Amino acid sequence: MFVEGAQLCQLYTGAIWTEGPVYFPKTDTLIFSDIPNHRLLACGAKGVVTVIDADSNYTNGNTRTPDGRRVSCQHLTNSVVRVEEDGTQTVLASMFQGKRLNSPNDVVVASDGAVWFTDPTYGILSDHEGRARPSEQDGCYVFRIDPVTGACEMVCDTMKMPNGLAFSVDEKTLYVADSSKSHFEDGYHHVLAFDVVNGRRLENQRVFHVIEHRVPDGMRVDEFDNLWCSSGRGVEIIAADGTHLGHIAVPEVTANLTFGGPDGRRLFITATTSLYAIDVAVRGAEFT
């Protein structure tokens, strides 16, 4: 998993809370969020970081579709949006059962085009990462947006604060972080696993792994089905059977991560004020 002698490099610092890294192979560019500063930044092939959106509606999680478009979670507009290359945005979801979503947090797109996202209340608890307001929902849910009908369907209502999420390589398992311990004394700091049934329902909820250092947040799966999960001390690597394989130490609290680079073997890490990167010996699942 690790490249001998590989060093963690700080590519950028000066943010408040970095999140949502997503890599675009076509342009060899990484896009990531600085939520409290409500801006999006891009890191190019030469490591130069620029602001690409200075008014991002407190965007949090980002991902890309199979055809290379960006999908983002916006706290301020309580929306999941698809963004074209020219910046045009299409709202994919902002309501459920006639009520505003809380603050969509993280998002993944399945191979069939379905968009799966989490909707905790982090973006409405205060003005720090959005705008404080009462929740209109009865809980914090995981949703699926149907690729054909566009319907926003609730697929999990049993979590306290669903956060990062990732599919296994075969998309038969969905991992979802519950990071509620960060704000609630009786909260959780574990990753749950679910069976994905017919590509649209979740069954067999179970605790996959407990993160001992603060809480889990964003995560990705590699080509060998290992889960790479953020934690308070860096990145935890967990095998598909739940065995802890090791970790990458990061000097700041880690929020999220993604694989990138021309061969998919560069791990980009968003951690508090900074963006880091390190070369690894495995590819992200999306590069296989």
Summary of the structure (lengths in Angstrom):
residues: 288
radius of gyration: 17.1
end to end distance: 15.5
largest distance: 53.7
contacts: 1035
relative contact order: 0.16
helix: 3%
strand: 50%
